[in-house]
């Protein structure tokens, strides 16, 4: 039960970050209520990575979602096997 709940949470966070990326590519989509909710939920998770990446100044590319997705995948790979053993 706990394993399934945590796995769903990782899946949901991943989907929200991917939705954030797609929404950022379509400027007119940013004003839809669902898009605004996705941005509001994901922005606090992305902000720390934007600060770190901004130091390197990579132009207009935003690597924060990639970094967050990578960390989510690593955390998922570490946490889920531990929960499966319970």
Phi, psi and omega in degrees: 000309179295320178303312181296319180296315180292320178297318177295323178296315177298317179297316180296315179298319178298314179297322179295319179294317177297321177297321178301317180297312181296317179298323181292339178279340183243094185304323182290338180286342184295341185262000176285140182304320179293320178296319179297323178294315179301315180297319181294324181283320186274334184302316178298331178283329183275332186305314180299325180286328176295322178296317180293318183288327181300330178300323180280342179051080179261028177076219185276353180282134179255107181271358182301315178298322178297315180296316180296317178296322177296315179293324176297319179295319178294314179298318178299316180294334179271319187281314186297318176297327177294318181289329179295329180285347181286000000 
